[in-house]
Amino acid sequence: MDLGLTGRTVVVTGASSGVGLATTKMLLAEGANVAACARDADRLKAALDGLPVHIGACDVLDEAAVHEFVARAAEVFGGIDGVVNNAGRSLMARLSETADRQWRDELELKIFSVLNVIRAAQPWLRASDAASVVNINAILARQPEARLAATSAARAALLNLTKTLAGELAADGIRVNSVCLGLIDTGQWRRRYEQSGSASDFAAWSAELAADRGIPLGRLGTADEVAFPIASLLSPRASYITGSAVDVGGGIARYL
């Protein structure tokens, strides 16, 4: 199916690895123009080497840097039609293990990494005939995990914010949706495996993890399996979908 993304321009944050990198590659394969950013310029360049993509080092919490990157992308491609807010991380810590500064950092990252980019892109999104924003979130937003106390709360705040943005920006023709992830095989889980000291290989370790977390499909997801719903929500074919949340978690969600 042609998603209708040929020639359209999408900004992707956190594009140097995992879901951001997979999404960037899928959008390029669909004929889209991509402006990709990440904090580590060298890592970003290495990940996207040889691909026809506009790249820039950018900390999404630096409002001035975000505006500069987005404005440059709009200048290069003649506008912006979509945004994928993917930059972020998880804090593996229980309530009793989380310092006040960590609570503030988690909330700031989850909220302002999204607001800064949307505010910067908004003038060009308004001018697009198929503007779409996809905020990458987690099933934790509705199903808290005790081992990720602050991250769960911050994710819930982002889910609420995304719904508000969908309502506020609808009059400007800008759709805003969430893609909520379960356990996805990205760099974070690889690092946790390496730090675990497990004698098992990653496949066995991740299968045990999936069983422990009660994932019905019995495995972690892949970045490509996340990239497809993201690209679909960016497509003009999804023009009547806004304020929605799509779960990509192998059935781990237990809420109705």
N, C-alpha and C positions, 0 to 999 in steps of 0.2 A: 504493500500500500504506500502511495506517495503521501507523506505527511504535510506537504505544502510548505516546507521550510526552505526551499531553494531560494537563495538570495536574501533571506532574512538574517538579521544580525542578533546574536544572543551573547550576553555577558555571563560568564561562568566564573564564580569565585571558588577558591580552594581547588584549582584545576591541576595541581601537580601530581596527584595520585588518587587512587580509589575511585569513588563515585564521580568526583569532578573530572578526572581524567577520562574515565569511560564515557561520560556524558559529552565531553568535548569531542571525542572521536566519533561518537554516534551522530552528533549534530553535523560534523563535517561530512560524514558519509551521506547525510540527507541533503547536502548541498548548502547548508547554512554557513554564514560568516560567523566566526567565533572570536570574541575578545576574552582571553583567559588570564586570570591573575592568581597569584599566590604570594605568600610572604617571602619565600626563598627563591630568588631569581634564578640561581644556578640550577636548582632542582627542577624548576618549571621549564627552563630551556632544554634540559636534558630529556625530560619526559615528552616534550612536544617537538623535539628536534625533527626537522624535515616536513613538518605539517604546516599547511597554509593557515596559520592562526596568528592573530595579533596578541602579543603577550606583554605583561607588565608586572613588575614586583609591586605589591600593594597590600598593606595591612588594612583589613576591612574596618578596623576600629579607628583608623586615622581618617577623619572626615575629609580633610583637604586632599589627601592622597587618593581617596576614592573618587572624589569629584574630578580630579585631574585625569585619572585613568579612564573613567567613563566618558568624559568629554573628548579625550583623544580617540577612544574607540568610535564614538559617534562621528568624529571628523574623518577617520580612516574609511569607515564603511557608509557614511551618509545617513546615519540614524541608528536607532536601537529598537528592536521589536520584542526582545525577551530578556529575562534575567533569571539566572539560576543561583540562588543564595545557598551555597554549599559549604562555605568555610565554617569550621568549627571543630570541636573536640569533645570528649567526655571525661568527666572527673570520677574515677573509680574510688569512692569513699563513702562510708556510711555517715549517718547524721552526726554521730559522736566524734567522727574523725575529720569533720569539715570545719575549717576555720571561717570566721566571718569574712575575711578578705576573699576566700575562695568562693563563698556565696555571691559576693558582689561581682567577682570576675566572671562567674558562670552566667549570671543574669545580664551583665554588660555584653558579653560575647554573643549570646543567643539573640538578644534584642537589637543591639546597635549594628551588628554585622549585617543585619537585614535592612534596618531603617536607613543606614548610611547609603547603601547601594540603591535602594528604591528611590530615595530622595534625589540622588544624583542623576538617575536615569529617567526620572518622571517626565521632564519636558519632551524627551524623544519618544517615550512610550505613549504619551498623549497623541503624538503625531502619527503613530502607527495605526494601521487598520486592523491589526491582529495582535495587540499587545498582551503579553502574558508573563507573569512572575510565578516561579515555582520555588517555594521555600523547603529546603530539605530538613526534615524534622525526624522524630523517632516515635515509635509506639510507646515509649516511656512517657510521652506527653499525656496519655490517657491511662496508662498502666504502670504506675511508679515501681521502680526497682530499688530496694533498700540499699543495695551496694552502689547505687548511683543517686544518692539523695538530692544533691544540689542540681545535678544535671536533669533529673526527672522534673523537678520544680521549674527549672528554667525552660525546659522543653514545653511544659504545659503553658507557660506564659507566651511562648512563641506561637503555639497553636491558636491561642486566644487572639493574639495580635494579628495573625494571618487572616482570621475570620473578620476582624475589624477592618483590615486593609481591603479585603474583598468588597465589603460594603461601601467603604469610603471612595474607592477608586473606580467603582463600576460606572459612575457617571462619565468618567473620562475614557471609558472603553478599555480599561486595564483589568484583566482577570488575574486573580491571585489564588493560588492553591498550594496545598501541602502534599509532599510525599513523605510518609512516615516509615522509617526503617526499623526492621528487627535486627538480627545479628547478621552482618554482612562481612564477607571475607575481604577486609581491606588491611592497610598497614597497621592500624591500631591493634587488631586481633593477632596479627603476626608478631607484633612486638610483645604483646602479653603472653603469647605462646613461648617466645624466646626467654622471657623473664620468669616463666613458670618453673623452668628446670625439669620439665616433664621428659621422661624417657621415651614416650610415644612420639611418633611422627605427627606432623600437623594434621593430617587427615583423621587419624585416630583421636587426637586431642580435641579437634573441633567437633567430631561426632559425639564424643562424651559431653562436650559443652552443650551441644544441641539437645541431647537427651536430658541433661540437668536443667536446662531452661524450658523444657517441655515444648519444643518445636515439632509440630506434627510431621513435617516433611523430613525431619531427621538430619538436617544439615544446615550449614550457613548459606546465605545467599551470595551471589556474585555482584560485582559492580555493574556488569552489563545488564543484569536483571533489574537493576534500579534505573539505569540510564533510559531504558525503553519507556516506562511510564512518565519519566520526566520529559522526554522528547514528545511524547503523545500529548501531554498537557500544554506544551508550548505550541503545538500545531494549531493552525486556524480551524482544523476539523473539530477541535474541542471548544469551539466558540461559545457554547452554552454551559460550560462548566466553570464555576467560580465559587470560592468559599468551601471547596471540598478538600477532603483528606484521603489520599490513597495509601493503604497499608501495603508494604512490601516486606513481609516477615515470615513467610513459610507457615502461616497459620498460628503464630505465637499469640496474636491478639485474643484476649478472652473477654473483652467487653462487648456489649451489643451495639 
